[in-house]
């Protein structure tokens, strides 16, 4: 496991942000290679050879190229003893996956740049349509996450007293919510947990503005 770790990502991609948090949490050295989503580099043959879906991230690690952010994070859990991104008990793992999927598969999926771009194309809408779409689906989605967090298993973080995969998903989505102006005023737990995460070194190092400036 001594080969160079390479992360193909885009600085503002939520899915990439999740994986950066995981890598930083483990203290793993890695090299970033930017795939510019705004210019369509993700659809180029070179990148589709890494990820046939034409998405980011793609992580080269242990001699393999891995895709899908949550699958990558779970791989790190299974191969790095220091990774405690999922609880030890089955019910805890189910809950963390529920929170993670609620964000990654429900909110993020409909707010993907490709989806929103197509909505703008078929409606003939401009940036106002994009902003309204983002605020609606991010706001509604995070409101549901807030309800899920109304649970005795919620601690300082989404599940217990240490960050898990759920927190790795939550923080990038809150970043997106703030970027698009979604109303988070009533989401007490979401905002509290995001702030608790943001002060941690791994989350700071993975932040989009940090990697953009690097």
MIDOSE-1310 file (N, C-alpha, C; in nm, 2 decimals, decimal comma, always signed):
residues 214
xxxx	+0,08/-0,12/+0,00/+0,00/+0,00/+0,00/+0,09/+0,13/+0,00; +0,20/+0,12/-0,07/+0,29/+0,23/-0,07/+0,28/+0,32/-0,19; +0,19/+0,28/-0,29/+0,18/+0,36/-0,41/+0,12/+0,50/-0,38; +0,15/+0,59/-0,46/+0,09/+0,73/-0,45/-0,06/+0,72/-0,46
xxxx	-0,13/+0,79/-0,37/-0,27/+0,81/-0,37/-0,30/+0,93/-0,45; -0,39/+0,92/-0,55/-0,43/+1,03/-0,64/-0,58/+1,05/-0,64; -0,62/+1,17/-0,61/-0,76/+1,20/-0,61/-0,80/+1,29/-0,72; -0,88/+1,24/-0,81/-0,93/+1,32/-0,92/-1,06/+1,38/-0,88
xxxx	-1,06/+1,51/-0,86/-1,18/+1,58/-0,80/-1,20/+1,72/-0,86; -1,30/+1,78/-0,81/-1,33/+1,92/-0,84/-1,34/+1,99/-0,71; -1,29/+2,11/-0,69/-1,28/+2,17/-0,56/-1,42/+2,20/-0,50; -1,52/+2,22/-0,58/-1,65/+2,25/-0,53/-1,74/+2,14/-0,52
xxxx	-1,70/+2,02/-0,57/-1,79/+1,90/-0,58/-1,81/+1,85/-0,44; -1,94/+1,83/-0,40/-1,98/+1,78/-0,27/-1,92/+1,64/-0,25; -1,93/+1,55/-0,35/-1,88/+1,42/-0,34/-1,73/+1,41/-0,32; -1,66/+1,50/-0,39/-1,52/+1,51/-0,37/-1,48/+1,56/-0,23
xxxx	-1,56/+1,66/-0,19/-1,54/+1,72/-0,05/-1,55/+1,61/+0,05; -1,65/+1,52/+0,04/-1,66/+1,41/+0,14/-1,54/+1,32/+0,14; -1,49/+1,29/+0,02/-1,37/+1,20/+0,02/-1,25/+1,27/+0,07; -1,23/+1,40/+0,04/-1,12/+1,47/+0,10/-1,12/+1,47/+0,25
xxxx	-1,24/+1,49/+0,31/-1,25/+1,48/+0,46/-1,21/+1,35/+0,51; -1,25/+1,24/+0,45/-1,21/+1,11/+0,49/-1,06/+1,09/+0,48; -1,00/+1,13/+0,37/-0,85/+1,11/+0,35/-0,78/+1,20/+0,46; -0,82/+1,32/+0,48/-0,76/+1,41/+0,57/-0,78/+1,36/+0,72
xxxx	-0,89/+1,30/+0,75/-0,92/+1,24/+0,88/-0,82/+1,13/+0,91; -0,78/+1,06/+0,81/-0,68/+0,95/+0,82/-0,54/+0,99/+0,81; -0,52/+1,12/+0,78/-0,38/+1,17/+0,76/-0,31/+1,11/+0,64; -0,38/+1,07/+0,54/-0,32/+1,00/+0,43/-0,27/+1,11/+0,33
xxxx	-0,15/+1,10/+0,28/-0,10/+1,19/+0,19/-0,15/+1,15/+0,05; -0,20/+1,25/-0,03/-0,25/+1,23/-0,16/-0,23/+1,35/-0,25; -0,23/+1,32/-0,38/-0,22/+1,43/-0,48/-0,35/+1,45/-0,54; -0,39/+1,58/-0,55/-0,51/+1,61/-0,62/-0,49/+1,64/-0,76
xxxx	-0,58/+1,59/-0,85/-0,58/+1,63/-0,99/-0,72/+1,69/-1,02; -0,72/+1,81/-1,06/-0,85/+1,88/-1,08/-0,91/+1,83/-1,21; -1,04/+1,80/-1,20/-1,13/+1,77/-1,32/-1,23/+1,88/-1,32; -1,22/+1,97/-1,42/-1,30/+2,09/-1,42/-1,44/+2,06/-1,47
xxxx	-1,54/+2,06/-1,38/-1,68/+2,03/-1,42/-1,74/+2,14/-1,50; -1,69/+2,26/-1,49/-1,76/+2,37/-1,56/-1,72/+2,37/-1,71; -1,60/+2,31/-1,74/-1,56/+2,30/-1,88/-1,59/+2,17/-1,94; -1,64/+2,08/-1,86/-1,68/+1,94/-1,92/-1,57/+1,84/-1,92
xxxx	-1,46/+1,86/-1,84/-1,35/+1,77/-1,84/-1,40/+1,63/-1,79; -1,50/+1,62/-1,71/-1,55/+1,50/-1,66/-1,60/+1,41/-1,77; -1,64/+1,47/-1,88/-1,70/+1,39/-1,99/-1,59/+1,35/-2,10; -1,47/+1,39/-2,08/-1,36/+1,36/-2,17/-1,33/+1,21/-2,16
xxxx	-1,28/+1,15/-2,28/-1,25/+1,01/-2,28/-1,14/+0,98/-2,17; -1,05/+1,07/-2,14/-0,95/+1,04/-2,04/-1,01/+1,02/-1,91; -1,11/+1,10/-1,87/-1,17/+1,08/-1,74/-1,27/+0,97/-1,74; -1,34/+0,95/-1,85/-1,43/+0,84/-1,85/-1,36/+0,70/-1,84
xxxx	-1,23/+0,70/-1,88/-1,15/+0,58/-1,86/-1,13/+0,55/-1,71; -1,14/+0,65/-1,63/-1,13/+0,64/-1,48/-1,26/+0,61/-1,43; -1,36/+0,68/-1,47/-1,50/+0,67/-1,42/-1,60/+0,68/-1,54; -1,65/+0,56/-1,58/-1,74/+0,56/-1,70/-1,86/+0,65/-1,68
xxxx	-1,90/+0,68/-1,56/-2,01/+0,77/-1,54/-1,98/+0,91/-1,57; -1,85/+0,95/-1,58/-1,82/+1,09/-1,61/-1,84/+1,17/-1,49; -1,81/+1,12/-1,37/-1,84/+1,20/-1,25/-1,71/+1,20/-1,17; -1,71/+1,29/-1,07/-1,60/+1,29/-0,97/-1,66/+1,26/-0,83
xxxx	-1,58/+1,21/-0,74/-1,43/+1,18/-0,75/-1,40/+1,04/-0,81; -1,27/+1,03/-0,84/-1,21/+0,90/-0,87/-1,08/+0,90/-0,79; -1,07/+0,79/-0,71/-0,95/+0,78/-0,62/-0,86/+0,66/-0,66; -0,74/+0,69/-0,69/-0,64/+0,58/-0,72/-0,57/+0,55/-0,59
xxxx	-0,59/+0,43/-0,55/-0,54/+0,38/-0,42/-0,52/+0,23/-0,42; -0,41/+0,18/-0,36/-0,39/+0,04/-0,35/-0,39/-0,03/-0,48; -0,34/+0,05/-0,59/-0,33/-0,01/-0,72/-0,46/-0,02/-0,80; -0,57/+0,04/-0,74/-0,70/+0,04/-0,80/-0,76/+0,18/-0,82
xxxx	-0,85/+0,19/-0,91/-0,92/+0,32/-0,93/-1,06/+0,30/-0,88; -1,10/+0,38/-0,77/-1,23/+0,36/-0,71/-1,32/+0,48/-0,74; -1,45/+0,46/-0,75/-1,54/+0,57/-0,77/-1,66/+0,56/-0,67; -1,75/+0,66/-0,68/-1,86/+0,67/-0,59/-1,81/+0,70/-0,44
xxxx	-1,84/+0,82/-0,40/-1,78/+0,87/-0,28/-1,81/+0,79/-0,15; -1,93/+0,74/-0,14/-1,96/+0,66/-0,02/-1,90/+0,53/-0,02; -1,89/+0,47/-0,14/-1,82/+0,34/-0,15/-1,67/+0,36/-0,12; -1,62/+0,47/-0,16/-1,47/+0,50/-0,13/-1,45/+0,51/+0,02
xxxx	-1,54/+0,58/+0,08/-1,53/+0,60/+0,23/-1,54/+0,47/+0,30; -1,64/+0,38/+0,25/-1,65/+0,25/+0,32/-1,53/+0,16/+0,29; -1,47/+0,17/+0,17/-1,35/+0,10/+0,14/-1,24/+0,14/+0,24; -1,22/+0,27/+0,27/-1,12/+0,32/+0,36/-1,15/+0,26/+0,50
xxxx	-1,28/+0,25/+0,54/-1,32/+0,19/+0,66/-1,27/+0,04/+0,67; -1,28/-0,03/+0,56/-1,25/-0,17/+0,56/-1,10/-0,20/+0,55; -1,02/-0,10/+0,50/-0,88/-0,13/+0,48/-0,79/-0,05/+0,56; -0,83/+0,05/+0,64/-0,75/+0,13/+0,72/-0,80/+0,12/+0,87
xxxx	-0,72/+0,05/+0,95/-0,77/+0,03/+1,09/-0,81/+0,16/+1,17; -0,75/+0,27/+1,13/-0,77/+0,39/+1,20/-0,91/+0,46/+1,16; -0,97/+0,40/+1,06/-1,09/+0,46/+1,01/-1,21/+0,41/+1,08; -1,27/+0,50/+1,16/-1,39/+0,46/+1,24/-1,51/+0,55/+1,19
xxxx	-1,53/+0,54/+1,06/-1,63/+0,63/+0,99/-1,77/+0,57/+1,00; -1,77/+0,44/+1,04/-1,90/+0,37/+1,06/-1,90/+0,31/+1,20; -2,01/+0,31/+1,27/-2,01/+0,25/+1,41/-1,98/+0,10/+1,41; -1,95/+0,05/+1,52/-1,92/-0,09/+1,53/-2,04/-0,18/+1,53
xxxx	-2,15/-0,12/+1,58/-2,27/-0,20/+1,59/-2,36/-0,19/+1,46; -2,43/-0,30/+1,43/-2,51/-0,30/+1,30/-2,62/-0,18/+1,30; -2,69/-0,16/+1,41/-2,79/-0,06/+1,41/-2,73/+0,08/+1,40; -2,61/+0,10/+1,46/-2,54/+0,23/+1,44/-2,50/+0,25/+1,30
xxxx	-2,45/+0,14/+1,23/-2,41/+0,15/+1,09/-2,53/+0,19/+1,01; -2,64/+0,12/+1,04/-2,76/+0,15/+0,96/-2,80/+0,29/+0,97; -2,79/+0,35/+1,09/-2,83/+0,49/+1,11/-2,74/+0,58/+1,03; -2,61/+0,56/+1,05/-2,52/+0,65/+0,98/-2,53/+0,64/+0,83
xxxx	-2,56/+0,52/+0,78/-2,59/+0,51/+0,63/-2,72/+0,58/+0,59; -2,82/+0,57/+0,68/-2,94/+0,64/+0,65/-2,92/+0,79/+0,63; -2,85/+0,85/+0,73/-2,82/+0,99/+0,72/-2,74/+1,02/+0,60; -2,64/+0,94/+0,57/-2,55/+0,96/+0,46/-2,63/+0,95/+0,33
xxxx	-2,71/+0,85/+0,32/-2,79/+0,83/+0,19/-2,89/+0,94/+0,17; -2,95/+0,99/+0,28/-3,05/+1,09/+0,27/-2,99/+1,22/+0,21; -2,86/+1,24/+0,23/-2,79/+1,35/+0,17/-2,74/+1,32/+0,04; -2,66/+1,21/+0,03/-2,59/+1,18/-0,10/-2,68/+1,13/-0,21
xxxx	-2,78/+1,06/-0,17/-2,87/+1,00/-0,27/-3,00/+1,07/-0,30; -3,04/+1,15/-0,20/-3,16/+1,22/-0,22/-3,14/+1,37/-0,25; -3,06/+1,44/-0,17/-3,04/+1,58/-0,20/-2,94/+1,60/-0,31; -2,82/+1,54/-0,29/-2,72/+1,57/-0,39/-2,75/+1,52/-0,53
xxxx	-2,82/+1,41/-0,54/-2,85/+1,35/-0,67/-2,93/+1,44/-0,76; -3,03/+1,51/-0,70/-3,11/+1,60/-0,78/-3,05/+1,74/-0,80; -2,94/+1,77/-0,72/-2,88/+1,90/-0,73/-2,74/+1,88/-0,81; -2,72/+1,77/-0,87/-2,60/+1,75/-0,95/-2,60/+1,85/-1,06
xxxx	-2,48/+1,89/-1,10/-2,47/+1,99/-1,21/-2,53/+1,95/-1,34; -2,52/+1,82/-1,37/-2,58/+1,77/-1,49/-2,73/+1,77/-1,49; -2,79/+1,74/-1,37/-2,94/+1,74/-1,36/-2,99/+1,88/-1,37; -2,93/+1,97/-1,29/-2,97/+2,11/-1,29/-2,95/+2,18/-1,43
xxxx	-2,84/+2,15/-1,49/-2,82/+2,20/-1,63/-2,93/+2,16/-1,73; -2,97/+2,03/-1,71/-3,08/+1,98/-1,80/-3,21/+2,05/-1,77; -3,24/+2,07/-1,64/-3,36/+2,14/-1,60/-3,36/+2,28/-1,67; -3,25/+2,35/-1,66/-3,24/+2,48/-1,72/-3,26/+2,48/-1,87
xxxx	-3,21/+2,37/-1,93/-3,22/+2,36/-2,08/-3,37/+2,34/-2,12; -3,44/+2,25/-2,05/-3,57/+2,21/-2,09/-3,68/+2,32/-2,05; -3,64/+2,40/-1,95/-3,74/+2,50/-1,91/-3,71/+2,64/-1,97; -3,59/+2,65/-2,03/-3,54/+2,78/-2,08/-3,51/+2,88/-1,97
xxxx	-3,50/+2,83/-1,85/-3,47/+2,92/-1,74/-3,33/+2,96/-1,73; -3,30/+3,06/-1,66/-3,17/+3,11/-1,63/-3,12/+3,08/-1,49; -3,03/+3,17/-1,44/-2,97/+3,15/-1,31/-3,08/+3,15/-1,20; -3,19/+3,22/-1,22/-3,29/+3,23/-1,12/-3,36/+3,09/-1,10
xxxx	-3,37/+3,02/-1,21/-3,43/+2,88/-1,21/-3,33/+2,79/-1,13; -3,20/+2,80/-1,16/-3,10/+2,72/-1,09/-3,11/+2,75/-0,94; -3,11/+2,87/-0,90/-3,10/+2,91/-0,76/-3,23/+2,86/-0,69; -3,35/+2,88/-0,76/-3,47/+2,83/-0,69/-3,47/+2,68/-0,68
xxxx	-3,42/+2,61/-0,78/-3,42/+2,46/-0,77/-3,33/+2,42/-0,65; -3,21/+2,48/-0,65/-3,12/+2,44/-0,54/-3,17/+2,47/-0,40; -3,23/+2,59/-0,38/-3,28/+2,63/-0,25/-3,40/+2,54/-0,21; -3,48/+2,50/-0,31/-3,59/+2,41/-0,28/-3,55/+2,28/-0,23
xxxx	-3,47/+2,21/-0,31/-3,44/+2,07/-0,28/-3,33/+2,06/-0,17; -3,24/+2,15/-0,16/-3,15/+2,14/-0,05/-3,22/+2,18/+0,08; -3,31/+2,28/+0,08/-3,38/+2,32/+0,20/-3,47/+2,21/+0,25; -3,55/+2,15/+0,16/-3,64/+2,04/+0,19/-3,56/+1,92/+0,24
xxxx	-3,45/+1,89/+0,17/-3,37/+1,77/+0,21/-3,31/+1,78/+0,35; -3,25/+1,90/+0,37/-3,19/+1,92/+0,50/-3,29/+1,93/+0,62; -3,41/+1,97/+0,58/-3,52/+1,97/+0,69/-3,55/+1,83/+0,73; -3,55/+1,74/+0,63/-3,57/+1,60/+0,66/-3,45/+1,54/+0,75
xxxx	-3,33/+1,58/+0,71/-3,21/+1,54/+0,79/-3,23/+1,59/+0,93; -3,27/+1,71/+0,95/-3,29/+1,77/+1,08/-3,39/+1,68/+1,16; -3,49/+1,63/+1,10/-3,59/+1,54/+1,17/-3,52/+1,41/+1,21; -3,44/+1,36/+1,12/-3,37/+1,23/+1,15/-3,27/+1,25/+1,26
xxxx	-3,22/+1,37/+1,28/-3,12/+1,40/+1,39/-3,19/+1,41/+1,52; -3,32/+1,42/+1,52/-3,40/+1,42/+1,65/-3,40/+1,28/+1,70; -3,29/+1,24/+1,76/-3,28/+1,10/+1,79/-3,18/+1,09/+1,91; -3,20/+1,00/+2,00/-3,10/+0,99/+2,12/-2,96/+0,96/+2,07
xxxx	-2,95/+0,90/+1,96/-2,81/+0,86/+1,91/-2,73/+0,98/+1,86; -2,80/+1,09/+1,84/-2,72/+1,21/+1,80/-2,65/+1,26/+1,92; -2,52/+1,29/+1,89/-2,44/+1,35/+2,00/-2,38/+1,48/+1,96; -2,25/+1,50/+1,99/-2,18/+1,62/+1,94/-2,18/+1,62/+1,79
xxxx	-2,19/+1,50/+1,73/-2,19/+1,49/+1,58/-2,32/+1,41/+1,54; -2,33/+1,38/+1,41/-2,45/+1,32/+1,37/-2,49/+1,19/+1,44; -2,38/+1,11/+1,48/-2,40/+0,99/+1,55/-2,29/+0,98/+1,65; -2,33/+1,01/+1,78/-2,23/+0,99/+1,88/-2,13/+1,11/+1,89
xxxx	-2,01/+1,08/+1,95/-1,92/+1,19/+1,98/-1,80/+1,20/+1,89; -1,80/+1,13/+1,78/-1,69/+1,14/+1,69/-1,75/+1,15/+1,55; -1,69/+1,22/+1,45/-1,75/+1,23/+1,32/-1,75/+1,10/+1,25; -1,86/+1,08/+1,17/-1,87/+0,96/+1,09/-1,90/+1,00/+0,95
xxxx	-1,92/+0,90/+0,86/-1,95/+0,92/+0,72/-2,07/+1,02/+0,71; -2,16/+1,02/+0,80/-2,28/+1,11/+0,80/-2,23/+1,25/+0,81; -2,14/+1,28/+0,89/-2,09/+1,42/+0,90/-2,01/+1,46/+0,78; -1,94/+1,36/+0,72/-1,87/+1,39/+0,59/-1,96/+1,43/+0,48
xxxx	-2,08/+1,38/+0,49/-2,19/+1,42/+0,39/-2,25/+1,55/+0,43; -2,28/+1,56/+0,56/-2,36/+1,68/+0,60/-2,28/+1,81/+0,57; -2,16/+1,82/+0,61/-2,08/+1,95/+0,60/-2,08/+2,00/+0,45; -2,05/+1,92/+0,35/-2,05/+1,97/+0,22/-2,19/+2,01/+0,17
xxxx	-2,29/+1,95/+0,22/-2,43/+1,99/+0,18/-2,47/+2,12/+0,25; -2,42/+2,14/+0,37/-2,45/+2,27/+0,44/-2,37/+2,38/+0,36; -2,25/+2,35/+0,32/-2,17/+2,45/+0,24/-2,25/+2,49/+0,11; -2,31/+2,39/+0,05/-2,39/+2,42/-0,07/-2,52/+2,50/-0,03
xxxx	-2,58/+2,46/+0,08/-2,70/+2,53/+0,12/-2,67/+2,68/+0,14; -2,56/+2,71/+0,20/-2,52/+2,85/+0,23/-2,48/+2,92/+0,10; -2,42/+2,84/+0,01/-2,38/+2,90/-0,12/-2,50/+2,95/-0,20; -2,61/+2,87/-0,19/-2,73/+2,89/-0,27/-2,84/+2,97/-0,20
xxxx	-2,81/+3,00/-0,07/-2,91/+3,08/+0,01/-3,03/+3,00/+0,06; -3,01/+2,87/+0,08/-3,12/+2,79/+0,14/-3,14/+2,84/+0,28; -3,27/+2,83/+0,33/-3,30/+2,88/+0,46/-3,27/+2,77/+0,56; -3,17/+2,79/+0,64/-3,13/+2,69/+0,75/-3,17/+2,74/+0,89
xxxx	-3,24/+2,85/+0,89/-3,26/+2,91/+1,02/-3,32/+2,82/+1,13; -3,41/+2,74/+1,08/-3,48/+2,65/+1,18/-3,41/+2,51/+1,20; -3,30/+2,49/+1,14/-3,23/+2,36/+1,14/-3,13/+2,36/+1,25; -3,17/+2,36/+1,37/-3,08/+2,37/+1,49/-2,97/+2,27/+1,49
xxxx	-3,00/+2,14/+1,48/-2,91/+2,03/+1,49/-2,81/+2,04/+1,37; -2,87/+2,06/+1,25/-2,78/+2,06/+1,13/-2,68/+2,17/+1,14; -2,72/+2,29/+1,18/-2,62/+2,40/+1,19/-2,52/+2,37/+1,31; -2,57/+2,32/+1,42/-2,48/+2,29/+1,53/-2,37/+2,19/+1,50
xxxx	-2,41/+2,08/+1,43/-2,32/+1,98/+1,40/-2,22/+2,03/+1,29; -2,27/+2,10/+1,19/-2,18/+2,15/+1,09/-2,07/+2,24/+1,15; -2,11/+2,32/+1,24/-2,01/+2,41/+1,31/-1,91/+2,33/+1,39; -1,96/+2,23/+1,46/-1,87/+2,14/+1,54/-1,76/+2,07/+1,45
xxxx	-1,81/+2,04/+1,33/-1,71/+1,97/+1,23/-1,61/+2,07/+1,17; -1,66/+2,19/+1,14/-1,58/+2,28/+1,07/-1,45/+2,33/+1,14; -1,45/+2,32/+1,27/-1,33/+2,36/+1,34/-1,23/+2,25/+1,35; -1,26/+2,13/+1,31/-1,17/+2,02/+1,31/-1,07/+2,03/+1,19
xxxx	-0,94/+1,99/+1,22/-0,84/+2,01/+1,12/-0,87/+1,94/+0,98; -0,92/+1,82/+0,99/-0,95/+1,75/+0,86/-1,05/+1,82/+0,78; -1,16/+1,87/+0,84/-1,26/+1,94/+0,77/-1,21/+2,07/+0,72; -1,12/+2,14/+0,79/-1,06/+2,26/+0,74/-0,98/+2,24/+0,62
xxxx	-0,90/+2,13/+0,63/-0,80/+2,10/+0,52/-0,88/+2,06/+0,39; -1,00/+2,00/+0,41/-1,08/+1,96/+0,29/-1,17/+2,06/+0,23; -1,18/+2,17/+0,30/-1,28/+2,28/+0,26/-1,25/+2,32/+0,12; -1,35/+2,35/+0,04/-1,33/+2,39/-0,10/-1,24/+2,51/-0,12
xxxx	-1,26/+2,61/-0,03/-1,18/+2,73/-0,05/-1,03/+2,70/-0,01; -1,01/+2,61/+0,08/-0,87/+2,57/+0,11/-0,80/+2,50/-0,01; -0,87/+2,41/-0,07/-0,81/+2,34/-0,18/-0,80/+2,42/-0,30; -0,89/+2,51/-0,32/-0,89/+2,60/-0,44/-0,77/+2,69/-0,43
xx	-0,73/+2,73/-0,31/-0,62/+2,83/-0,29/-0,49/+2,76/-0,29; -0,49/+2,63/-0,27/-0,36/+2,55/-0,26/-0,29/+2,55/-0,40
